[in-house]
Amino acid sequence: MKKIILLVFVVIVFMSCSNNEVKKENTVSNDNPKVKIDTSNQGYEMLSDTVISTLSLDMVPDKPPILKHFDKKEFLDSLIFSVTKGRIKAYDFFDFTPLSIDEVKENLGMVRDTIMVENPETGDTTVKVTNGNFEISNVREVVFIEKWYWDKSNNSLHKKIIAYGPVIYVVKDDSTAGYPVLKRVPFVIMNK
């Protein structure tokens, strides 16, 4: 009799646990940053933990725009202003370490420099302090760092944008490597 009561108790507990829907949440971590994906209704599987893609912001006259109704100048002005004023925290593209405002400005070419200027009339040289200017037109792409997930139940692909940042084109003074133009990501913003 005790066995039957124990068996009935176990069945009741088992049935009550299986009827309650428990919302599962997977935390996918690649050291830094963390991404949370709701997997209560679907079975997600990590397809790729790091996908780096770039989106061109150049408008090609013969092709339709990639981003419709996208204001490049407004987006970049806001992004650069917010980062250089410390309103948004910027991170290094390669290892996600935080960057100071001075490091960001240096990466953007907005640094103070001293140059020697010769006066043509007197022949004297003087030191002149210059401020580097940043040109929005140098930003030609936006880089996205993403995690991709695959839902096996309906063969659909889902992605989570981890970070994004501007890609600037820098013209080198010396083309020793044979590449006069370099692409550089001065910082990324973590997508929370």
VENSULFEN-V668918 format. One record per backbone hydrogen bond with DSSP energy under -0.5 kcal/mol. CO is the residue of the C=O (numbers start at 1). NH is the residue of the N-H. E is the energy in kcal/mol with one decimal. If there is no record, write none. Layout:
# VENSULFEN-V668918
co->(CO & CO)
nh->(NH & NH)
e->(E & E)
This chain:
# VENSULFEN-V668918
co->(1 & 2 & 3 & 4 & 5 & 6 & 7 & 8 & 9 & 10 & 11 & 12 & 13 & 14 & 15 & 16 & 20 & 21 & 22 & 24 & 26 & 26 & 27 & 28 & 30 & 33 & 35 & 37 & 37 & 42 & 43 & 45 & 48 & 51 & 51 & 53 & 54 & 55 & 58 & 59 & 60 & 66 & 67 & 69 & 70 & 71 & 72 & 73 & 74 & 75 & 76 & 77 & 78 & 79 & 80 & 81 & 82 & 82 & 83 & 90 & 91 & 92 & 97 & 99 & 100 & 101 & 102 & 103 & 104 & 105 & 105 & 106 & 111 & 113 & 115 & 115 & 117 & 118 & 119 & 124 & 126 & 128 & 128 & 130 & 130 & 133 & 134 & 135 & 136 & 138 & 138 & 140 & 140 & 141 & 142 & 143 & 144 & 144 & 145 & 145 & 146 & 147 & 148 & 148 & 149 & 150 & 150 & 151 & 151 & 151 & 156 & 158 & 160 & 160 & 162 & 163 & 164 & 165 & 166 & 167 & 167 & 168 & 168 & 170 & 170 & 174 & 175 & 178 & 180 & 182 & 184 & 184 & 188 & 189 & 190)
nh->(5 & 6 & 7 & 8 & 9 & 10 & 11 & 12 & 13 & 14 & 15 & 16 & 17 & 18 & 19 & 20 & 22 & 23 & 24 & 39 & 28 & 37 & 29 & 35 & 32 & 30 & 28 & 26 & 39 & 44 & 152 & 150 & 148 & 53 & 146 & 144 & 56 & 142 & 60 & 61 & 63 & 68 & 70 & 71 & 72 & 75 & 76 & 77 & 78 & 79 & 80 & 81 & 82 & 83 & 84 & 85 & 87 & 88 & 86 & 99 & 188 & 96 & 92 & 90 & 104 & 105 & 106 & 107 & 108 & 109 & 110 & 109 & 132 & 130 & 117 & 128 & 126 & 120 & 123 & 119 & 117 & 115 & 130 & 113 & 132 & 135 & 136 & 138 & 139 & 140 & 169 & 57 & 58 & 167 & 55 & 165 & 53 & 146 & 162 & 163 & 51 & 160 & 47 & 48 & 158 & 45 & 152 & 154 & 155 & 156 & 151 & 149 & 147 & 162 & 191 & 145 & 189 & 143 & 168 & 140 & 141 & 170 & 184 & 172 & 182 & 176 & 178 & 180 & 172 & 170 & 168 & 186 & 91 & 164 & 192)
e->(-2.2 & -2.5 & -2.5 & -2.5 & -2.4 & -2.3 & -2.2 & -2.4 & -2.4 & -2.6 & -2.7 & -2.4 & -2.0 & -2.0 & -1.4 & -1.0 & -0.6 & -0.6 & -0.7 & -1.4 & -0.6 & -1.9 & -0.6 & -2.2 & -3.6 & -1.2 & -2.4 & -1.6 & -0.6 & -1.0 & -1.2 & -2.9 & -2.6 & -0.6 & -2.9 & -3.3 & -0.5 & -2.0 & -0.7 & -0.6 & -1.2 & -0.7 & -1.0 & -0.5 & -1.0 & -2.5 & -2.8 & -2.8 & -2.2 & -2.4 & -3.0 & -2.5 & -2.5 & -2.0 & -2.7 & -1.6 & -2.2 & -1.5 & -1.1 & -2.6 & -2.2 & -1.5 & -2.6 & -0.5 & -2.2 & -2.7 & -2.3 & -2.5 & -1.9 & -0.6 & -3.3 & -1.0 & -1.8 & -3.4 & -0.6 & -3.0 & -3.1 & -0.6 & -3.0 & -3.4 & -3.3 & -2.6 & -0.5 & -2.7 & -0.5 & -0.5 & -0.5 & -1.8 & -1.9 & -0.8 & -2.4 & -3.2 & -0.7 & -2.6 & -2.7 & -1.8 & -2.5 & -0.5 & -3.0 & -1.6 & -2.5 & -2.4 & -2.4 & -1.8 & -3.3 & -1.9 & -0.8 & -0.6 & -0.9 & -1.4 & -3.1 & -3.8 & -2.2 & -0.6 & -3.5 & -2.9 & -3.3 & -3.0 & -0.5 & -1.8 & -1.3 & -0.6 & -2.6 & -0.6 & -3.2 & -0.5 & -0.9 & -0.6 & -3.2 & -3.1 & -3.1 & -0.7 & -2.4 & -1.8 & -0.8)
